[in-house]
Amino acid sequence: MIRFLPNSLGCIVWFFLAGQCLGLYGDSVTQLKLSALEGDSHAQVRLGFAYSKDPLKDEKEAFYWMSMAAGQGVPIATRFVGYAHLEGRGTAKSKILARKWFAEGSRMGDSLSMVGLSDCLLAKEEKIERIGWLLLAREKSESLAKKRLESAWPKLSAPEREQAEQMAADLRKTIRETPTSPPPPRSIRQKNTLRLSNGDSYRGQVEKGLPHGFGERKSPDGHIYQGSFQNGLEEGFGTLFSPRGIITYQGLWQKGNPVRIPESKGQ
C-alpha cells in the first residue's frame, strides 16, 4: 500500500483517510456509499481505502470505488487503479490499462504514477521516455525514482543522457498540477433527473441539459449503467448491470461504448 502514497504529503493524506475509515461500519458505510454513488470522489476514495485493508478488505470492491474516483481525475485514485491493473489486485492484470492510468496520474503531476509508468515502459525504444519520467519524479523528491536512477543513469551514454534530459523537459510541459488528495465533499455540477431521447431515465450530474459527470442511466427493460458521462455519453469508468442486478461489464467506456481491450500473453 505504501507505494500508492507520495512521500510525506501522501503519508499525511493516508493517515487522515485511514483514520476516517476505521469507523466505517453499518449505517456509516451505507451513507458513504450513497454519497459515492452520487459522484462524491472524496467518498469514493474513502471507500477504496477502507476496502483495501482489514477488517473490510475486499480487493474487488476497493478497485470498484477507486475506479470511480479515478474516472473523475483524482490522482491518488488513478495511481491506485494503475497498480491494481499492474499487480492484478481486484481486477485482471493488464499492463495496457496500468500504463493508461499511470499516464493519467503522471499528467497530473503525481510522482508515484510517474514511477509506475516507468515500470510499464520496458521496451528498448521506450528507454529514454522511461528515464524522462523518472527524472521528473526525482524532481518531486520521490525516493523510488532516485533509487531507480542511481542504477540506470550510469549505464546511459552521454547522448542518451542528453536525450533523457530533453525528454524530461518536454514531458514537464504536458503536466497539469493537481492536488494529490481528493477534494473535500462538494457538488460541482447540478444534479437532476432526465428523460433521455431514447426513452432511458437518468439521475445524476447534469451540464447544459446533458448527463455529464457521475450518474445512473436506466433503460425501459431494466438495464442500468452507473458511472461517468461526458456530453451525454458514457465516458470513463462505468458499470453495466442486467435487469437482475448482475454486472455484465465493468471498466472503461468511450463515446457510449465499452472499451474491451484483449489481453495478450505476458500481460
HELIX and SHEET records of a PDB file:
HELIX    1   1 ILE A    2  PHE A    4  5                                   3    
HELIX    2   2 ASN A    7  CYS A   21  1                                  15    
HELIX    3   3 ASP A   27  LEU A   37  1                                  11    
HELIX    4   4 SER A   41  ALA A   50  1                                  10    
HELIX    5   5 GLU A   59  GLY A   71  1                                  13    
HELIX    6   6 PRO A   75  GLU A   87  1                                  13    
HELIX    7   7 LYS A   95  ARG A  107  1                                  13    
HELIX    8   8 SER A  111  CYS A  120  1                                  10    
HELIX    9   9 LYS A  124  GLU A  126  5                                   3    
HELIX   10  10 LYS A  127  GLU A  139  1                                  13    
HELIX   11  11 SER A  143  ALA A  152  1                                  10    
HELIX   12  12 TRP A  153  LYS A  155  5                                   3    
HELIX   13  13 ALA A  158  ARG A  172  1                                  15    
SHEET    1   A 7 GLN A 190  ARG A 195  0                                        
SHEET    2   A 7 SER A 201  GLU A 207 -1                                        
SHEET    3   A 7 LEU A 210  LYS A 218 -1                                        
SHEET    4   A 7 ILE A 224  GLN A 230 -1                                        
SHEET    5   A 7 LEU A 233  PHE A 241 -1                                        
SHEET    6   A 7 ILE A 247  GLN A 254 -1                                        
SHEET    7   A 7 ASN A 257  PRO A 258 -1                                        
END                                                                             
